[in-house]
């Protein structure tokens, strides 16, 4: 686990994770356009389950840990950019 899991570390990592999502999904937007606390699914960014698989793949390559499809916390983890970034900050090995 990362030792740098602080609110400041999460804030600093938000633009990087937003850019990673945009790149992975070929979205036509800037990282700053993804609201940190807006839902990633539905009315927010509008992601679906295939998008989550794509994001999970790039996260595992970028940060050195796997997001497992059977994790019961996935709904919380993928609830917003901030939640996903906090999870990355707490689990990353790279």
C-alpha positions as CSV (number, residue, x, y, z in Angstrom):
1,X,0.0,0.0,0.0
2,X,1.0,3.6,-0.6
3,X,2.3,5.5,2.4
4,X,1.2,8.8,0.7
5,X,-2.5,8.3,1.2
6,X,-3.5,11.7,2.4
7,X,-6.2,14.2,1.3
8,X,-3.5,16.3,-0.3
9,X,-2.1,13.3,-2.2
10,X,-5.6,12.5,-3.5
11,X,-6.1,16.1,-4.6
12,X,-2.7,16.1,-6.4
13,X,-3.5,12.8,-8.1
14,X,-7.0,13.8,-9.3
15,X,-5.9,15.5,-12.6
16,X,-3.6,12.5,-13.4
17,X,-6.4,10.0,-12.9
18,X,-8.9,12.2,-14.9
19,X,-6.4,12.3,-17.8
20,X,-5.9,8.6,-17.6
21,X,-9.7,8.0,-17.9
22,X,-9.9,10.4,-20.8
23,X,-7.1,8.7,-22.6
24,X,-8.3,5.2,-21.9
25,X,-11.8,6.0,-23.2
26,X,-10.8,8.4,-26.0
27,X,-13.1,11.1,-24.5
28,X,-13.1,14.6,-26.1
29,X,-12.7,16.7,-23.0
30,X,-10.0,18.1,-20.7
31,X,-9.2,16.5,-17.3
32,X,-10.5,19.6,-15.5
33,X,-14.0,19.0,-17.0
34,X,-14.5,15.8,-14.9
35,X,-16.0,16.9,-11.6
36,X,-14.2,15.2,-8.8
37,X,-17.4,14.3,-6.9
38,X,-19.8,13.8,-9.8
39,X,-21.0,10.2,-10.5
40,X,-18.9,8.4,-13.1
41,X,-22.0,6.4,-14.1
42,X,-25.4,7.6,-15.2
43,X,-26.0,11.3,-15.0
44,X,-22.4,12.1,-14.3
45,X,-19.7,11.1,-16.8
46,X,-22.1,8.4,-18.2
47,X,-19.7,5.4,-18.0
48,X,-20.9,1.8,-18.5
49,X,-19.4,-1.5,-17.4
50,X,-17.2,-1.8,-20.5
51,X,-15.7,1.6,-19.7
52,X,-14.9,0.4,-16.2
53,X,-13.1,-2.6,-17.6
54,X,-11.0,-0.3,-19.8
55,X,-10.2,2.0,-16.8
56,X,-9.3,-0.9,-14.6
57,X,-6.9,-2.2,-17.2
58,X,-5.0,1.1,-17.5
59,X,-5.0,1.6,-13.7
60,X,-3.4,-1.8,-13.2
61,X,-0.7,-0.9,-15.8
62,X,-0.1,2.6,-14.4
63,X,-0.3,2.0,-10.7
64,X,0.7,-1.6,-10.2
65,X,-2.4,-3.2,-8.6
66,X,-5.5,-4.8,-10.0
67,X,-9.1,-3.8,-9.6
68,X,-11.0,-7.1,-9.4
69,X,-14.5,-7.4,-10.9
70,X,-15.7,-9.4,-7.9
71,X,-14.7,-6.7,-5.4
72,X,-17.8,-5.8,-3.4
73,X,-16.5,-2.3,-3.0
74,X,-16.5,-1.6,-6.7
75,X,-19.7,0.5,-6.6
76,X,-18.1,2.7,-4.0
77,X,-14.7,2.7,-5.7
78,X,-16.1,3.8,-9.1
79,X,-18.7,6.2,-7.6
80,X,-16.7,9.3,-8.5
81,X,-13.4,10.5,-9.7
82,X,-12.5,11.4,-6.1
83,X,-13.4,7.9,-4.8
84,X,-11.5,6.2,-7.5
85,X,-8.5,8.4,-7.0
86,X,-8.6,7.8,-3.2
87,X,-8.6,4.1,-3.8
88,X,-5.6,4.4,-6.2
89,X,-3.7,6.5,-3.7
90,X,-4.3,3.8,-1.0
91,X,-3.4,0.8,-3.2
92,X,-0.8,1.9,-5.7
93,X,2.6,0.2,-5.8
94,X,4.1,2.5,-8.5
